[in-house]
Amino acid sequence: MDTVIVIGGGAAGLMACGVLSKRHEKVVLIEHNSLLAKKVRITGKGRCNITNDADISEFFQNIPTNPKFLYSALYSFTNEDTKRFFEDMGVPVKTERGGRIFPVSDNANDAAEALVRWALQKNVRRIKASADRLLIDEGHICGVQLSDGRKMEGESLVLATGGMSYPLTGSDGSGYRLAREAGHTVTPLKPSLIPIETKETWPHELAGLSLRNISLRVYGRKKVYEDFGEMLFTHFGVSGPVVLSASAHMRRFDKEEYSLEIDLKPALAEDKLDRRILRDFEKYSNKQIKNSLDELLPKALVPVVIELAKIPPDKAVNSVTKEERHRLVTVLKALPLTVRGFRPIKEAIITAGGVSVKEIDPSTMESKIVRGLYFAGEIIDVDAYTGGYNLQIAFSTGHLAGENA
Ligand SMILES: Cc1cc2nc3c(=O)[nH]c(=O)nc-3n(C[C@H](O)[C@H](O)[C@H](O)COP(=O)(O)OP(=O)(O)OC[C@H]3O[C@@H](n4cnc5c(N)ncnc54)[C@H](O)[C@@H]3O)c2cc1C
């Protein structure tokens, strides 16, 4: 009898499973976690940014790696389809800043449970086990061997084992090994959407301090990124939404060094900021400079800024020179940091790199090397910026693989 196997009960695998269950008598879902959709439940800080409202051309601009490969997948199951899918499954959605779409309930578990309900139809058999080896006969998939030695037979198989970040959610990278053993090329795996380690150590002392409404600029040989938002100092450097997004634009560590500039006052042009500081200086003219900036900056940041502006901290405000004040403005508009590197891949939101798209048929997700083998989700060498694009990639490729497997 016609059996299809899906390995991986995450966003992509569950989508594939639900689609397959409409077309096949027997679907087997193999997932080594007890809990299905474990990663989905922690997405979007527990709110699950399921997709983005962007029109399709903007969608592709948010996918830096192999966007063309995703044309068929994203056109055959669009962001509108994702919205409708969740609404139909009883999860109403809403749109927020930047087109980000979330469940109205702000609860990622609602999205995860809807996916699980969709996947576990009555002809789907769920097996809690780890897939250890793909069984291939004369270039055609014929099943999978589990780590307990059991063999499952199937005429086709969807490999949707995710990346290798946040391994506690189950995506331990074992799928890449399965793909390699099946003859596939796996392009170098790198973290993306990842906190940044800085060469400077002063951020370490500010660990826990978060800054809202800052603007972050990233320079390689030229400016590669600029955005406005929220960031966080940590014991290794910097993190937070705008930093994670920035990291996805630093892709040439082999060729370039990167530096950051934090504009602490993006709403004020330099001359306006200077006038604002002058007002504060008049108000606190008899204080020391280190005690005069509390209205302008978080207290913990004041000594850092004064030092970088090369002003003696004990200097009386009324004797600060014009040059010193200008240096202060410059630091406030462009607080400099040097990038040492990224945190380890297990801390990344996304794994960049994966099964080479040259070896996958983009219109079906079928392997060009092993007949009957399909790929879906983060295991493929595609990745996107933040904003709901990565889950949409998982849903679209999962849907397409499900329709064709
Ligand atoms: C903290 C965090 C927040 C995120 N927030 C967002 C967001 O808001 N919006 C967004 O678009 N994206 C977000 N992402 C990214 C998004 O979650 C992933 O891109 C997406 O889940 C990938 O789906 P997937 O099905 O390919 O992989 P996964 O969801 O990782 O699923 C893979 C599954 O395969 C199972 N598996 C792996 N190997 C085996 C094996 N050998 N045998 C059996 N089972 C196996 C794993 O246990 C896992 O359940 C976030 C990621 C993280 C880490």
The ligand as an ORCA input file, in Angstrom:
! r2SCAN-3c Opt
* xyz 0 1
  C      13.648     31.516     19.207
  C      13.153     31.469     17.783
  C      12.153     32.338     17.378
  C      11.705     32.329     16.052
  N      10.700     33.164     15.711
  C      10.225     33.158     14.436
  C       9.095     33.948     14.065
  O       8.457     34.596     14.908
  N       8.729     33.940     12.762
  C       9.369     33.183     11.811
  O       8.998     33.236     10.650
  N      10.385     32.361     12.153
  C      10.809     32.320     13.429
  N      11.829     31.468     13.786
  C      12.361     30.541     12.761
  C      11.388     29.375     12.553
  O      10.987     28.881     13.801
  C      12.037     28.248     11.747
  O      12.524     28.771     10.543
  C      11.022     27.136     11.431
  O      10.507     26.603     12.619
  C      11.653     26.027     10.602
  O      10.718     25.002     10.460
  P      11.177     23.515     10.114
  O       9.933     22.694     10.136
  O      12.016     23.496      8.921
  O      12.108     23.095     11.321
  P      11.739     22.843     12.870
  O      10.580     23.677     13.252
  O      12.998     23.007     13.601
  O      11.249     21.335     12.904
  C      12.135     20.245     12.674
  C      11.629     19.059     13.457
  O      12.341     17.896     13.072
  C      12.614     17.103     14.224
  N      13.795     16.277     13.913
  C      15.041     16.724     13.600
  N      15.845     15.683     13.312
  C      15.088     14.560     13.474
  C      15.378     13.165     13.324
  N      16.583     12.723     12.930
  N      14.377     12.293     13.606
  C      13.154     12.717     14.001
  N      12.829     14.019     14.140
  C      13.801     14.929     13.874
  C      12.853     18.143     15.305
  O      12.654     17.597     16.581
  C      11.837     19.221     14.954
  O      10.613     19.022     15.616
  C      12.284     31.440     15.106
  C      13.270     30.554     15.530
  C      13.698     30.556     16.841
  C      14.765     29.587     17.258
*
